Amino acid sequence: MIIIDILRRAKANVVVTAAIREEVTGLHGVNLVADTLIKEAVQLSYDLVVLPVRCLLIYVQVLN
């Protein structure tokens, strides 16, 4: 997913989550596996939450 790539290149701490651990194939054939499950990720605080069309949540912590 482009948003993950852009944010990671900008040195943001990106956490990709999903309801289940399953590989997802994006529109352009890129495979992605979540870093953690949603139930684990919601225990922390984030600066930004991205909700793409697919079943992944992307949490971002901005590093100062």
DSSP file (Angstrom, degrees, kcal/mol; ACC not computed):
  #  RESIDUE AA STRUCTURE BP1 BP2  ACC     N-H-->O    O-->H-N    N-H-->O    O-->H-N    TCO  KAPPA ALPHA  PHI   PSI    X-CA   Y-CA   Z-CA
    1    1 A M     >        0   0    0      0, 0.0     4,-1.8     0, 0.0     3,-0.4   0.000 360.0 360.0 360.0 134.0    0.0    0.0    0.0
    2    2 A I  H  >  +     0   0    0      1,-0.2     4,-2.8     2,-0.2     5,-0.2   0.876 360.0  58.4 -61.6 -41.0    1.4    3.3   -1.0
    3    3 A I  H  > S+     0   0    0      1,-0.2     4,-2.3     2,-0.2    -1,-0.2   0.879 106.2  49.5 -60.6 -37.7    0.5    5.1    2.2
    4    4 A I  H  > S+     0   0    0     -3,-0.4     4,-2.5     2,-0.2    -1,-0.2   0.937 112.4  47.7 -65.0 -46.5    2.5    2.6    4.3
    5    5 A D  H  X S+     0   0    0     -4,-1.8     4,-2.2     2,-0.2    -2,-0.2   0.925 113.2  47.4 -60.6 -46.9    5.5    3.1    2.0
    6    6 A I  H  X S+     0   0    0     -4,-2.8     4,-1.4     1,-0.2    -1,-0.2   0.931 113.9  46.7 -62.9 -46.6    5.3    6.9    2.1
    7    7 A L  H  <>S+     0   0    0     -4,-2.3     5,-2.5    -5,-0.2    -1,-0.2   0.898 112.7  49.2 -65.2 -40.5    4.9    7.1    5.8
    8    8 A R  H ><5S+     0   0    0     -4,-2.5     3,-1.5     1,-0.2    -1,-0.2   0.876 108.6  53.0 -68.1 -36.0    7.8    4.7    6.5
    9    9 A R  H 3<5S+     0   0    0     -4,-2.2    -1,-0.2     1,-0.3    -2,-0.2   0.806 105.0  56.5 -65.7 -27.7   10.1    6.6    4.2
   10   10 A A  T 3<5S-     0   0    0     -4,-1.4    -1,-0.3    -5,-0.2    -2,-0.2   0.317 122.3-111.7 -84.3   8.5    9.2    9.7    6.2
   11   11 A K  T < 5 +     0   0    0     -3,-1.5     2,-0.2     1,-0.2    -3,-0.2   0.702  65.9 151.3  69.4  22.6   10.4    7.8    9.3
   12   12 A A      < -     0   0    0     -5,-2.5     2,-1.0    -6,-0.1    -1,-0.2  -0.586  54.6-115.5 -79.6 147.9    7.0    7.5   10.8
   13   13 A N  E     -A   61   0A   0     48,-2.0    48,-2.1    -2,-0.2     2,-0.5  -0.757  41.0-169.9 -84.0 103.0    6.3    4.5   13.1
   14   14 A V  E     -A   60   0A   0     -2,-1.0     2,-0.5    46,-0.2    46,-0.2  -0.839  11.9-170.5-103.5 129.0    3.7    2.7   11.1
   15   15 A V  E     -A   59   0A   0     44,-3.0    44,-3.2    -2,-0.5     2,-0.5  -0.974   8.2-157.5-119.5 117.0    1.8   -0.2   12.6
   16   16 A V  E     -A   58   0A   0     -2,-0.5    19,-2.4    42,-0.2    20,-1.6  -0.830  18.6-177.1 -95.9 126.9   -0.4   -2.2   10.2
   17   17 A T  E     +Ab  57  36A   0     40,-3.6    40,-2.4    -2,-0.5     2,-0.3  -0.813  11.3 179.3-123.4 162.2   -3.2   -4.1   11.9
   18   18 A A  E     -Ab  56  37A   0     18,-1.2    20,-1.8    -2,-0.3    21,-0.2  -0.971  40.5-113.5-153.4 163.3   -5.9   -6.5   11.0
   19   19 A A  S    S+     0   0    0     36,-0.6     2,-0.3    -2,-0.3    20,-0.1   0.849 104.0  17.6 -69.4 -34.2   -8.7   -8.5   12.6
   20   20 A I  S    S-     0   0    0      2,-0.1     2,-1.2    16,-0.1    14,-0.2  -0.955  89.0-102.8-135.3 154.7   -7.0  -11.8   11.7
   21   21 A R        +     0   0    0     -2,-0.3     2,-0.3    12,-0.1    12,-0.1  -0.668  68.0 135.1 -79.7 101.6   -3.4  -12.7   10.7
   22   22 A E        -     0   0    0     -2,-1.2    12,-0.5    10,-0.1     2,-0.3  -0.994  58.4-110.9-150.0 141.0   -3.9  -13.2    7.0
   23   23 A E        -     0   0    0     -2,-0.3     2,-0.4    10,-0.1    10,-0.2  -0.582  32.9-158.4 -74.7 133.6   -2.0  -12.1    4.0
   24   24 A V  E     -D   32   0B   0      8,-3.0     8,-2.4    -2,-0.3     2,-0.6  -0.936   7.2-144.5-114.8 135.7   -3.8   -9.5    1.9
   25   25 A T  E     -D   31   0B   0     -2,-0.4     6,-0.2     6,-0.2     5,-0.0  -0.893  20.7-141.8-101.3 122.8   -3.1   -8.9   -1.8
   26   26 A G    >   -     0   0    0      4,-3.3     3,-1.9    -2,-0.6    -1,-0.0  -0.100  32.4 -88.4 -76.0 177.1   -3.5   -5.3   -2.8
   27   27 A L  T 3  S+     0   0    0      1,-0.3    -1,-0.1     2,-0.1    -2,-0.0   0.819 127.4  44.5 -56.5 -36.7   -4.9   -3.9   -6.0
   28   28 A H  T 3  S-     0   0    0      2,-0.1    -1,-0.3     0, 0.0    -2,-0.1   0.114 126.1 -94.1-100.4  21.5   -1.5   -4.0   -7.8
   29   29 A G  S <  S+     0   0    0     -3,-1.9     2,-0.5     1,-0.3    -2,-0.1   0.586  75.9 146.0  82.6  10.5   -0.6   -7.5   -6.6
   30   30 A V        -     0   0    0     -5,-0.0    -4,-3.3     1,-0.0     2,-0.3  -0.711  40.8-141.1 -83.9 126.4    1.4   -6.4   -3.5
   31   31 A N  E     -D   25   0B   0     -2,-0.5     2,-0.4    -6,-0.2    -6,-0.2  -0.668  21.4-176.8 -88.9 142.3    1.1   -8.8   -0.6
   32   32 A L  E     -D   24   0B   0     -8,-2.4    -8,-3.0    -2,-0.3     2,-0.4  -1.000  13.7-164.6-142.6 135.3    0.9   -7.5    2.9
   33   33 A V        -     0   0    0     -2,-0.4   -10,-0.1   -10,-0.2   -17,-0.1  -0.976  33.1-110.1-118.8 134.4    0.7   -9.1    6.3
   34   34 A A        -     0   0    0    -12,-0.5   -17,-0.2    -2,-0.4     3,-0.1  -0.255  12.7-139.6 -62.3 147.4   -0.4   -7.1    9.4
   35   35 A D  S    S-     0   0    0    -19,-2.4     2,-0.3     1,-0.2   -18,-0.2   0.817  81.4  -8.5 -73.8 -32.9    2.2   -6.3   12.0
   36   36 A T  E    S-b   17   0A   0    -20,-1.6   -18,-1.2   -16,-0.1     2,-0.2  -0.940  79.6 -88.7-155.3 170.5   -0.3   -7.0   14.8
   37   37 A L  E >>  -b   18   0A   0     -2,-0.3     4,-2.1   -20,-0.2     3,-1.1  -0.606  35.9-118.4 -87.6 152.5   -3.9   -7.7   15.6
   38   38 A I  H 3> S+     0   0    0    -20,-1.8     4,-2.2     1,-0.3     5,-0.2   0.893 113.1  59.1 -56.3 -42.9   -6.4   -4.9   16.1
   39   39 A K  H 34 S+     0   0    0      1,-0.2    -1,-0.3   -21,-0.2     4,-0.1   0.771 111.3  42.1 -62.5 -24.2   -7.2   -6.0   19.7
   40   40 A E  H X4 S+     0   0    0     -3,-1.1     3,-1.1     2,-0.1    -1,-0.2   0.840 112.4  52.9 -85.0 -38.4   -3.5   -5.6   20.5
   41   41 A A  H >< S+     0   0    0     -4,-2.1     3,-1.6     1,-0.2    -2,-0.2   0.807  96.1  66.2 -70.6 -30.4   -2.9   -2.3   18.7
   42   42 A V  T 3< S+     0   0    0     -4,-2.2    -1,-0.2     1,-0.3    -2,-0.1   0.595  84.6  75.1 -71.1  -7.7   -5.8   -0.5   20.4
   43   43 A Q  T <  S+     0   0    0     -3,-1.1    -1,-0.3    -5,-0.2     2,-0.2   0.634  93.7  61.0 -75.8 -13.7   -4.0   -0.6   23.7
   44   44 A L  S <  S-     0   0    0     -3,-1.6     2,-0.3    -4,-0.1     0, 0.0  -0.628  85.4-114.0-109.4 167.4   -1.6    2.1   22.6
   45   45 A S        -     0   0    0     -2,-0.2     2,-0.3    14,-0.0    -2,-0.1  -0.790  30.9-170.3-103.3 149.8   -2.2    5.7   21.5
   46   46 A Y        -     0   0    0     -2,-0.3    15,-0.2     1,-0.1     3,-0.1  -0.911  29.0-139.4-135.7 159.1   -1.5    7.0   18.0
   47   47 A D  S    S+     0   0    0     13,-2.1     2,-0.3    -2,-0.3    14,-0.2   0.673  90.1  16.8 -89.5 -21.9   -1.3   10.3   16.2
   48   48 A L  E     -C   60   0A   0     12,-1.4    12,-2.5     2,-0.0     2,-0.4  -0.992  57.8-160.7-153.9 140.4   -3.2    9.2   13.1
   49   49 A V  E     -C   59   0A   0     -2,-0.3     2,-0.5    10,-0.2    10,-0.2  -0.995  12.1-160.0-124.9 125.6   -5.4    6.2   12.1
   50   50 A V  E     -C   58   0A   0      8,-2.9     8,-2.1    -2,-0.4    -2,-0.0  -0.905   1.8-164.7-106.5 129.4   -5.8    5.5    8.4
   51   51 A L        -     0   0    0     -2,-0.5     6,-0.1     6,-0.2     4,-0.0  -0.790  12.8-173.9-115.6  87.4   -8.8    3.4    7.3
   52   52 A P        -     0   0    0      0, 0.0     4,-0.1     0, 0.0     6,-0.0  -0.154  41.3 -96.9 -72.5 175.7   -8.2    2.1    3.8
   53   53 A V  S    S+     0   0    0      2,-0.1    -2,-0.0     0, 0.0     0, 0.0   0.851 102.6  69.9 -64.7 -37.2  -10.9    0.3    1.8
   54   54 A R  S    S-     0   0    0      1,-0.1     2,-0.6   -30,-0.0   -28,-0.0  -0.029 105.9 -85.2 -74.6-176.6   -9.6   -3.2    2.7
   55   55 A C  S    S+     0   0    0      2,-0.0   -36,-0.6    -4,-0.0     2,-0.4  -0.128  92.3 103.9 -86.8  38.1   -9.7   -4.9    6.1
   56   56 A L  E     -A   18   0A   0     -2,-0.6     2,-0.4   -38,-0.1   -38,-0.2  -0.909  53.7-154.7-117.8 147.6   -6.5   -3.3    7.4
   57   57 A L  E     -A   17   0A   0    -40,-2.4   -40,-3.6    -2,-0.4     2,-0.5  -0.966   8.6-154.9-116.2 140.1   -6.0   -0.5    9.9
   58   58 A I  E     -AC  16  50A   0     -8,-2.1    -8,-2.9    -2,-0.4     2,-0.4  -0.962   7.6-166.5-119.3 117.6   -2.9    1.6    9.8
   59   59 A Y  E     -AC  15  49A   0    -44,-3.2   -44,-3.0    -2,-0.5     2,-0.4  -0.837   5.4-163.5-103.7 140.3   -1.8    3.3   13.0
   60   60 A V  E     -AC  14  48A   0    -12,-2.5   -13,-2.1    -2,-0.4   -12,-1.4  -0.985  10.9-165.2-129.7 132.0    0.9    6.0   12.9
   61   61 A Q  E     -A   13   0A   0    -48,-2.1   -48,-2.0    -2,-0.4     2,-0.5  -0.973  21.2-138.0-111.3 123.9    3.0    7.5   15.6
   62   62 A V        -     0   0    0     -2,-0.5     2,-0.4   -50,-0.2   -50,-0.1  -0.692  16.3-141.2 -82.5 125.6    4.8   10.7   14.7
   63   63 A L              0   0    0     -2,-0.5    -1,-0.0   -52,-0.2    -2,-0.0  -0.734 360.0 360.0 -90.1 131.6    8.3   10.8   16.1
   64   64 A N              0   0    0     -2,-0.4    -1,-0.1     0, 0.0    -2,-0.0   0.438 360.0 360.0 -88.9 360.0    9.5   14.1   17.4
